[in-house]
Amino acid sequence: MSSERTKKVSPIQLVLKAGLLVDELSALGPSTPADLAKATDEPRPSVYRILSTLEKSGLVRRSENSLVELGTGILRLGEAASDALIDRNTLTTVLEDMQSRLGLTSAFWIYRNNTAVCLDQVDATDVDLHALSSGRILPLHAGAASHVILAFSTPEILDSLIKSAPFPALAPHTPTGAKDLVKLVEKTRNDGWRLEVNEVVNGIAAIGFPVFNPDGTLFGALTVAGLVDHVRATEQEVRKAMEAAAMELGEARQDFSPAPTGAVFDAPDSQGSVLAKAGTLISALASERVATSSRLTELINEPASSVYRMLGTLQDIGWIEQLANRGAFRIGSKMISLAGNMLNSLDVRRASLPILRSIHDATGETVFLCVRRNSRAVCIERIEGKRVNSRLLSLGSSLPLHVGAAPRALLAFEERPAWEDYAALLSQSPDERFSARSKSKLLAELQDIRDAGYVVSDDELTPGIAAVGAPIYDHRNHVVASLSISGLREGILASPSEDSSAAQLVIQGARELSSRLGARLEC
């Protein structure tokens, strides 16, 4: 038996085994190579070799405790797959308009691998729905998006799903029985839309509408969600706005043609294994968004016959898709699901702890991690200083975005429209604890911070106390958090050119955490 398992595998089998390993890793979460060898029934040496190549491609990585987990390359491939499906600018504009008009979280979902996957989301003004955020995954038995997908997709999807009943309850009104689910789906199909209350998150309601392709097939589900009373009180207005938005997204599908990223693709040396070459191929396709086999052959400097074989195998494992018979290729929608699974497990607070401790150990000062909540920065993690602690921004407390180092790091590295919106909000604020700067002064200050790459707060909130803050980005290069350090000004304001200075430690820590979340180095 052992001699059979140690036989040399073909290059194509190697790619297939890599796909199986990634699938198992997505299902199991962070694992040891031994766990993966057992799950895939592969010899450990083979698993180690495959993981080594996948790690170089960024598709897997080592966690803080040396386990193997999905890498941020999966997130980028998920983004490439999404960009090949829909005009993201149009989608973002529609979602932002919905959020602005209704004050509710707006989102767009597609069906992939027996789940509903959120392609994009704009958060509500009154509550953030982290369980339903961009890239997240919902089971098909619960929620407005899922029931819209079931109602307007092929009957086989629902028929397959009900065989797995009873379903797990996510909230008090989650349908758990097959009969209940079938009734809800039939009602959704008859009504043309879906209202759900307390099905996914207790206290949250959502309304969903279908978005169709030009040929009449379902493309996805548009949803808005928020506190139950808010959704119910504005149901008629919401439905009218959503119907128009769903039609707009459907019309945008008619002329959609994905554009390349414009980045210059530099193919590495082609002397590596077939698995490394397959990684190069999929990276080239991600850069192009959609490409023919001849274009890919040109990009990666490989013989056409080799490219054809790799394309066929990558199709078999779902990593790429062909648009039509003998047509161009794009990143497979399976990558959207894999990216969603990875995003479900990413926790910026947990990921930040080793970095916060490292900065604290090096300086002895107070370190913070903050996230934006509407117009304020909320401290979600803090390690107390050894010598002095500011009483402001304690764990769970917040400050306005224009005050202090961590809050301004969140605001300054957003896009200019966010500055304008916040300045308008300040002009209407009754909060007299902090003087609202004039608009021109605020915008100039934010630009200076952006140019510098970090924020310095000197004697601003507490006499004798200074702070430095830097932004943290996600895989879309959006600011998701800020890292800061606070202490006596003599120590905090040491020259930024010194490697061990507070400023450099914070900048490097924010950069490391951004990389952990999948941000590209140029941010």
C-alpha positions as CSV (number, residue, x, y, z in Angstrom):
1,M,0.0,0.0,0.0
2,S,2.8,2.5,0.9
3,S,4.6,1.8,-2.4
4,E,1.4,2.7,-4.3
5,R,1.0,6.0,-2.4
6,T,4.6,7.1,-2.9
7,K,4.4,6.7,-6.7
8,K,5.2,9.9,-8.6
9,V,2.0,11.9,-9.3
10,S,1.5,13.6,-12.6
11,P,1.7,17.4,-12.8
12,I,-2.1,17.6,-13.4
13,Q,-2.7,15.5,-10.3
14,L,-0.6,17.8,-8.3
15,V,-2.8,20.8,-9.2
16,L,-5.9,18.7,-8.4
17,K,-4.4,17.8,-5.0
18,A,-3.6,21.5,-4.3
19,G,-7.3,22.3,-5.0
20,L,-8.4,19.6,-2.6
21,L,-6.0,20.9,0.1
22,V,-7.3,24.4,-0.2
23,D,-10.9,23.1,0.1
24,E,-10.1,21.2,3.2
25,L,-8.2,24.1,4.7
26,S,-11.3,26.3,4.1
27,A,-13.5,23.8,5.8
28,L,-11.3,23.0,8.7
29,G,-9.8,26.4,9.4
30,P,-6.2,26.7,10.7
31,S,-4.7,23.2,10.7
32,T,-1.4,21.3,11.0
33,P,0.0,19.7,7.9
34,A,-0.7,16.4,9.6
35,D,-4.4,17.3,9.9
36,L,-4.5,18.1,6.2
37,A,-2.6,14.9,5.3
38,K,-5.3,12.9,7.2
39,A,-8.2,14.9,5.7
40,T,-6.9,14.4,2.1
41,D,-5.5,10.9,2.6
42,E,-2.2,12.2,1.2
43,P,1.3,11.4,2.5
44,R,2.8,14.1,4.7
45,P,5.8,14.8,2.4
46,S,3.4,15.4,-0.5
47,V,1.3,17.8,1.6
48,Y,4.4,19.7,2.8
49,R,5.6,20.2,-0.8
50,I,2.2,21.4,-2.0
51,L,1.8,23.7,0.9
52,S,5.2,25.2,0.3
53,T,4.3,26.1,-3.2
54,L,0.9,27.4,-2.2
55,E,2.5,29.6,0.5
56,K,4.8,31.2,-2.1
57,S,1.7,32.0,-4.2
58,G,0.0,33.6,-1.1
59,L,-2.8,31.1,-1.2
60,V,-1.9,29.7,2.2
61,R,0.1,31.1,5.1
62,R,1.3,30.4,8.6
63,S,-0.8,31.7,11.5
64,E,0.6,33.2,14.6
65,N,0.7,29.8,16.3
66,S,2.4,28.2,13.2
67,L,-0.7,26.5,11.9
68,V,-1.5,26.6,8.2
69,E,-4.5,28.8,7.1
70,L,-5.8,30.4,3.9
71,G,-3.6,33.2,2.7
72,T,-4.6,36.7,1.6
73,G,-4.0,35.7,-2.0
74,I,-7.4,34.0,-1.8
75,L,-9.0,37.4,-0.9
76,R,-7.4,39.0,-4.0
77,L,-8.6,36.2,-6.2
78,G,-12.1,36.6,-4.7
79,E,-12.0,40.3,-5.6
80,A,-10.9,39.4,-9.1
81,A,-13.8,37.0,-9.5
82,S,-16.2,39.7,-8.3
83,D,-14.8,42.3,-10.6
84,A,-15.3,39.9,-13.5
85,L,-19.0,39.6,-12.6
86,I,-20.2,43.1,-12.1
87,D,-19.2,46.8,-12.5
88,R,-18.1,47.5,-8.9
89,N,-18.3,51.3,-9.3
90,T,-22.0,51.0,-10.4
91,L,-22.7,48.5,-7.6
92,T,-21.1,50.8,-5.0
93,T,-23.0,53.8,-6.3
94,V,-26.3,52.0,-6.1
95,L,-25.6,50.7,-2.6
96,E,-24.4,54.0,-1.3
97,D,-27.5,55.7,-2.8
98,M,-29.8,53.2,-1.1
99,Q,-28.0,53.6,2.2
100,S,-28.2,57.4,1.9
101,R,-31.9,57.5,1.1
102,L,-33.1,54.8,3.5
103,G,-30.5,54.9,6.4
104,L,-30.3,51.1,6.2
105,T,-27.5,48.7,5.4
106,S,-27.6,47.9,1.7
107,A,-25.9,44.8,0.2
108,F,-25.7,42.6,-2.9
109,W,-25.5,38.8,-2.8
110,I,-24.9,36.1,-5.3
111,Y,-25.4,32.3,-5.2
112,R,-22.2,30.3,-4.9
113,N,-21.5,26.8,-3.7
114,N,-24.9,26.4,-2.0
115,T,-24.5,29.6,-0.1
116,A,-25.4,33.3,-0.5
117,V,-22.2,35.4,-0.7
118,C,-22.1,39.1,0.0
119,L,-20.3,40.9,-2.9
120,D,-20.5,44.4,-1.4
121,Q,-22.2,46.3,1.4
122,V,-22.6,49.8,2.7
123,D,-23.3,50.0,6.4
124,A,-26.3,51.7,8.0
125,T,-26.1,55.0,9.9
126,D,-27.5,53.5,13.1
127,V,-26.0,50.0,13.4
128,D,-23.2,47.9,11.8
129,L,-24.2,44.4,10.7
130,H,-20.8,42.6,10.9
131,A,-22.4,39.2,10.5
132,L,-23.7,40.4,7.1
133,S,-20.8,42.4,5.8
134,S,-18.9,42.2,2.5
135,G,-17.6,38.8,1.7
136,R,-19.6,37.1,4.4
137,I,-21.6,33.9,3.7
138,L,-25.2,33.0,4.6
139,P,-26.7,29.5,4.5
140,L,-29.5,29.3,1.9
141,H,-32.2,28.4,4.4
142,A,-32.2,31.8,6.3
143,G,-32.5,35.4,5.3
144,A,-34.0,37.6,2.6
145,A,-31.1,37.3,0.2
146,S,-31.1,33.5,0.5
147,H,-34.8,33.1,-0.1
148,V,-34.7,35.4,-3.1
149,I,-31.9,33.3,-4.5
150,L,-33.9,30.1,-3.9
151,A,-37.1,31.6,-5.3
152,F,-35.7,32.7,-8.6
153,S,-32.9,30.2,-9.3
154,T,-33.4,26.8,-10.8
155,P,-35.7,24.4,-8.8
156,E,-32.8,22.0,-8.4
157,I,-31.1,24.2,-5.8
158,L,-34.1,24.2,-3.5
159,D,-34.8,20.5,-4.1
160,S,-31.2,19.7,-3.1
161,L,-31.3,22.0,0.0
162,I,-34.5,20.6,1.5
163,K,-32.9,17.1,1.6
164,S,-30.6,18.4,4.4
165,A,-33.5,19.6,6.7
166,P,-33.8,20.2,9.5
167,F,-31.7,23.3,9.4
168,P,-29.8,25.0,12.2
169,A,-31.5,28.0,13.9
170,L,-29.5,31.3,13.6
171,A,-32.1,33.4,15.3
172,P,-35.6,33.0,16.8
173,H,-37.5,33.0,13.5
174,T,-35.0,31.0,11.3
175,P,-37.0,28.5,9.3
176,T,-35.6,25.1,10.3
177,G,-38.1,22.7,8.6
178,A,-38.3,21.8,4.9
179,K,-42.1,22.6,4.7
180,D,-41.6,26.1,6.3
181,L,-38.8,26.9,4.0
182,V,-40.7,25.8,0.9
183,K,-43.7,28.0,1.9
184,L,-41.4,31.0,2.4
185,V,-39.7,30.5,-1.0
186,E,-43.1,30.1,-2.8
187,K,-44.3,33.3,-1.2
188,T,-41.2,35.1,-2.2
189,R,-41.6,33.9,-5.8
190,N,-45.2,35.0,-5.9
191,D,-44.6,38.4,-4.2
192,G,-41.4,39.1,-6.2
193,W,-39.6,40.2,-3.0
194,R,-39.0,39.0,0.6
195,L,-39.2,40.6,4.1
196,E,-37.6,38.6,6.9
197,V,-37.6,39.5,10.6
198,N,-35.3,37.9,13.2
199,E,-34.2,35.1,10.9
200,V,-30.5,35.7,10.7
201,V,-29.8,38.2,13.6
202,N,-32.3,38.7,16.4
203,G,-33.6,42.3,16.3
204,I,-32.7,42.7,12.6
205,A,-35.1,42.7,9.6
206,A,-34.2,42.6,5.9
207,I,-35.9,43.1,2.6
208,G,-34.6,41.4,-0.6
209,F,-35.3,41.9,-4.3
210,P,-34.0,39.8,-7.2
211,V,-31.6,41.3,-9.8
212,F,-31.8,39.6,-13.2
213,N,-29.4,39.0,-16.1
214,P,-30.3,40.2,-19.6
215,D,-31.4,36.7,-20.5
216,G,-33.9,36.6,-17.5
217,T,-31.9,34.3,-15.3
218,L,-31.2,35.4,-11.7
219,F,-27.9,37.3,-11.2
220,G,-28.2,38.0,-7.5
221,A,-30.2,39.5,-4.6
222,L,-30.3,43.2,-3.5
223,T,-31.0,43.6,0.2
224,V,-31.4,46.3,2.8
225,A,-31.3,45.5,6.5
226,G,-31.6,47.3,9.9
227,L,-33.4,47.4,13.2
228,V,-36.8,45.8,13.0
229,D,-38.8,48.9,13.9
230,H,-36.9,51.0,11.3
231,V,-37.5,48.5,8.5
232,R,-41.1,47.9,9.3
233,A,-41.9,51.6,9.6
234,T,-40.4,52.4,6.2
235,E,-41.4,49.2,4.3
236,Q,-43.3,50.9,1.5
237,E,-40.6,53.5,0.9
238,V,-38.0,50.8,1.0
239,R,-39.7,48.5,-1.4
240,K,-40.2,51.2,-4.0
241,A,-36.5,52.3,-3.8
242,M,-35.3,48.7,-3.9
243,E,-37.3,47.8,-7.0
244,A,-35.9,50.8,-8.9
245,A,-32.3,49.9,-7.7
246,A,-32.7,46.3,-8.7
247,M,-33.8,47.3,-12.2
248,E,-30.8,49.7,-12.4
249,L,-28.4,46.9,-11.5
250,G,-30.0,44.6,-14.0
251,E,-29.7,47.2,-16.8
252,A,-26.0,47.6,-15.9
253,R,-25.5,44.0,-16.6
254,Q,-26.4,44.4,-20.3
255,D,-23.3,46.4,-21.3
256,F,-20.9,45.1,-18.6
257,S,-17.5,44.1,-19.8
258,P,-14.8,43.7,-17.2
259,A,-11.7,45.8,-17.6
260,P,-8.1,44.7,-16.8
261,T,-6.6,46.1,-13.7
262,G,-4.0,48.0,-15.8
263,A,-1.2,46.6,-13.7
264,V,1.9,45.3,-15.5
265,F,2.1,41.6,-15.0
266,D,5.7,40.4,-14.6
267,A,5.8,36.6,-15.0
268,P,8.4,34.9,-12.8
269,D,11.0,32.4,-14.0
270,S,9.2,29.5,-15.6
271,Q,11.6,26.9,-14.2
272,G,9.3,26.1,-11.2
273,S,6.9,23.1,-10.7
274,V,3.6,22.9,-12.6
275,L,1.9,24.0,-9.5
276,A,4.0,27.2,-9.3
277,K,3.2,27.7,-13.0
278,A,-0.5,27.3,-12.4
279,G,-0.2,29.9,-9.6
280,T,1.4,32.2,-12.1
281,L,-1.4,31.6,-14.6
282,I,-4.1,32.3,-12.2
283,S,-2.3,35.5,-11.1
284,A,-2.1,36.6,-14.7
285,L,-5.8,36.0,-15.1
286,A,-6.7,37.9,-11.9
287,S,-4.7,40.9,-13.3
288,E,-6.5,40.7,-16.7
289,R,-9.9,39.9,-15.1
290,V,-11.0,38.2,-18.4
291,A,-8.5,36.8,-20.9
292,T,-8.2,34.3,-23.7
293,S,-5.9,31.3,-23.6
294,S,-3.6,33.0,-26.2
295,R,-3.3,36.1,-24.1
296,L,-2.4,34.0,-21.0
297,T,0.1,32.1,-23.1
298,E,1.7,35.4,-24.0
299,L,1.7,36.7,-20.4
300,I,3.3,33.7,-18.6
301,N,5.7,32.7,-21.4
302,E,4.6,29.1,-21.5
303,P,3.9,26.8,-24.4
304,A,0.2,26.9,-25.6
305,S,-0.2,23.2,-24.9
306,S,0.9,23.6,-21.3
307,V,-1.4,26.5,-20.8
308,Y,-4.3,24.5,-22.2
309,R,-3.7,21.7,-19.8
310,M,-3.4,24.0,-16.8
311,L,-6.6,25.8,-17.8
312,G,-8.5,22.6,-18.0
313,T,-7.3,21.4,-14.6
314,L,-7.9,24.8,-12.9
315,Q,-11.4,24.6,-14.3
316,D,-11.8,21.1,-12.8
317,I,-11.1,22.4,-9.3
318,G,-13.3,25.5,-9.8
319,W,-10.5,28.1,-9.6
320,I,-11.3,29.5,-13.1
321,E,-14.3,29.5,-15.4
322,Q,-14.8,29.7,-19.1
323,L,-17.3,32.2,-20.3
324,A,-18.6,30.1,-23.2
325,N,-17.5,27.1,-25.2
326,R,-14.0,27.9,-26.4
327,G,-14.4,31.4,-25.0
328,A,-12.3,33.6,-22.7
329,F,-11.6,32.7,-19.0
330,R,-12.1,34.5,-15.7
331,I,-11.3,33.6,-12.0
332,G,-13.8,31.1,-10.8
333,S,-16.7,32.1,-8.6
334,K,-15.5,29.4,-6.2
335,M,-12.9,31.9,-5.1
336,I,-15.6,34.2,-3.9
337,S,-16.8,31.5,-1.5
338,L,-13.3,30.7,-0.4
339,A,-12.6,34.4,0.3
340,G,-15.9,34.6,2.2
341,N,-14.9,31.7,4.4
342,M,-11.6,33.4,5.1
343,L,-13.3,36.8,5.9
344,N,-15.6,35.0,8.3
345,S,-12.6,34.0,10.3
346,L,-10.6,37.2,10.1
347,D,-10.7,39.3,13.3
348,V,-8.7,42.5,13.3
349,R,-8.8,42.7,17.1
350,R,-7.3,39.2,17.5
351,A,-4.8,39.7,14.7
352,S,-3.7,43.0,16.3
353,L,-2.8,41.6,19.8
354,P,0.7,40.3,19.0
355,I,1.5,43.6,17.4
356,L,0.1,45.7,20.3
357,R,2.0,43.6,22.8
358,S,5.3,44.0,20.8
359,I,4.9,47.8,20.7
360,H,4.0,47.8,24.4
361,D,7.0,45.6,25.3
362,A,9.4,47.9,23.3
363,T,8.1,51.2,24.8
364,G,6.1,50.6,27.9
365,E,3.5,53.0,26.6
366,T,-0.3,52.7,26.2
367,V,-1.3,51.2,22.8
368,F,-4.7,51.3,21.2
369,L,-6.7,49.7,18.4
370,C,-9.7,51.7,17.2
371,V,-12.4,51.3,14.6
372,R,-14.9,53.7,13.1
373,R,-18.5,53.7,14.3
374,N,-20.3,56.4,12.3
375,S,-18.8,59.7,13.3
376,R,-16.7,58.4,16.2
377,A,-13.6,56.2,16.8
378,V,-14.2,53.4,19.3
379,C,-11.4,51.7,21.2
380,I,-11.8,48.0,20.8
381,E,-8.4,46.9,22.3
382,R,-6.0,48.7,24.7
383,I,-2.9,47.7,26.6
384,E,-2.2,50.0,29.6
385,G,1.1,51.9,29.8
386,K,3.6,51.1,32.5
387,R,4.3,54.7,33.5
388,V,1.3,56.9,32.6
389,N,-2.2,56.3,31.2
390,S,-4.5,58.8,29.7
391,R,-8.0,58.4,31.0
392,L,-9.4,59.3,27.5
393,L,-10.2,56.5,25.0
394,S,-10.6,53.7,27.5
395,L,-11.6,50.3,26.2
396,G,-15.1,50.6,24.7
397,S,-15.1,54.4,24.8
398,S,-15.0,56.7,21.8
399,L,-13.9,60.1,20.5
400,P,-15.0,62.2,17.6
401,L,-13.1,61.5,14.4
402,H,-11.4,64.9,14.3
403,V,-9.9,64.6,17.8
404,G,-6.7,62.7,18.7
405,A,-4.3,60.5,16.8
406,A,-6.3,57.2,16.4
407,P,-9.5,58.9,15.3
408,R,-7.9,61.2,12.8
409,A,-6.0,58.2,11.3
410,L,-9.4,56.6,10.6
411,L,-10.7,59.7,8.9
412,A,-7.7,61.1,7.0
413,F,-7.1,58.0,5.0
414,E,-10.6,57.7,3.7
415,E,-11.5,59.3,0.4
416,R,-12.2,63.0,0.1
417,P,-16.0,62.7,0.0
418,A,-15.8,61.2,3.5
419,W,-14.0,64.3,4.7
420,E,-16.7,66.5,3.2
421,D,-19.5,64.5,4.8
422,Y,-17.8,64.6,8.2
423,A,-17.1,68.4,8.0
424,A,-20.8,68.9,7.2
425,L,-21.7,66.7,10.2
426,L,-19.4,68.8,12.5
427,S,-21.1,72.0,11.4
428,Q,-24.4,70.7,12.7
429,S,-23.1,69.0,15.9
430,P,-24.3,70.3,19.3
431,D,-21.3,68.7,21.0
432,E,-19.4,71.6,22.7
433,R,-16.8,69.5,24.5
434,F,-14.5,69.8,21.5
435,S,-14.3,72.8,19.3
436,A,-15.2,71.9,15.7
437,R,-12.5,73.2,13.4
438,S,-13.5,75.2,10.4
439,K,-14.0,73.2,7.3
440,S,-11.0,74.5,5.4
441,K,-8.7,74.0,8.4
442,L,-10.0,70.5,9.0
443,L,-9.5,69.5,5.3
444,A,-6.0,71.0,5.2
445,E,-5.1,69.1,8.3
446,L,-6.4,65.8,7.0
447,Q,-4.4,66.3,3.8
448,D,-1.2,67.0,5.8
449,I,-1.8,63.8,7.7
450,R,-2.4,61.8,4.5
451,D,0.8,63.2,3.0
452,A,2.8,62.3,6.1
453,G,1.3,58.8,6.4
454,Y,0.6,59.0,10.1
455,V,-0.9,61.3,12.8
456,V,0.7,63.2,15.7
457,S,-1.4,64.5,18.5
458,D,0.6,66.8,20.9
459,D,-0.9,68.2,24.1
460,E,-4.3,68.1,22.3
461,L,-6.4,66.2,24.8
462,T,-4.3,66.0,28.0
463,P,-1.5,68.4,28.9
464,G,1.9,66.7,28.7
465,I,0.5,63.7,26.7
466,A,1.2,63.0,23.0
467,A,0.1,60.2,20.7
468,V,0.9,58.8,17.3
469,G,-1.6,57.0,15.1
470,A,-1.5,55.1,11.7
471,P,-4.2,53.6,9.5
472,I,-4.8,49.9,9.0
473,Y,-6.1,48.7,5.6
474,D,-8.0,45.6,4.5
475,H,-7.6,43.6,1.3
476,R,-9.5,46.3,-0.7
477,N,-7.2,48.9,0.7
478,H,-10.0,50.4,2.7
479,V,-9.2,51.8,6.1
480,V,-10.8,49.5,8.7
481,A,-9.0,50.4,11.9
482,S,-6.2,52.5,13.4
483,L,-3.2,51.7,15.6
484,S,-1.9,54.3,18.1
485,I,0.4,54.8,21.0
486,S,0.1,57.4,23.8
487,G,2.3,58.6,26.6
488,L,4.4,61.4,27.9
489,R,5.3,63.7,25.0
490,E,9.1,63.5,25.6
491,G,9.1,59.8,24.8
492,I,6.4,59.7,22.1
493,L,7.8,62.6,20.1
494,A,11.3,61.3,19.6
495,S,12.6,61.7,16.1
496,P,10.6,59.6,13.6
497,S,13.8,58.7,11.8
498,E,14.8,56.5,14.6
499,D,13.8,52.9,14.0
500,S,12.8,52.4,17.6
501,S,10.8,55.6,17.9
502,A,7.1,55.5,18.7
503,A,6.1,56.8,15.3
504,Q,8.2,54.1,13.5
505,L,6.9,51.3,15.7
506,V,3.3,52.4,15.1
507,I,3.8,52.8,11.3
508,Q,5.5,49.4,11.0
509,G,2.8,47.8,13.2
510,A,0.0,49.2,11.2
511,R,1.7,48.1,8.0
512,E,2.2,44.5,9.3
513,L,-1.4,44.3,10.4
514,S,-2.6,45.6,7.1
515,S,-0.6,43.0,5.3
516,R,-2.1,40.4,7.6
517,L,-5.6,41.5,6.5
518,G,-4.6,41.3,2.8
519,A,-3.7,44.9,2.0
520,R,-1.3,45.5,-0.9
521,L,2.1,46.9,0.0
522,E,1.6,50.1,-2.0
523,C,-1.0,51.4,0.5
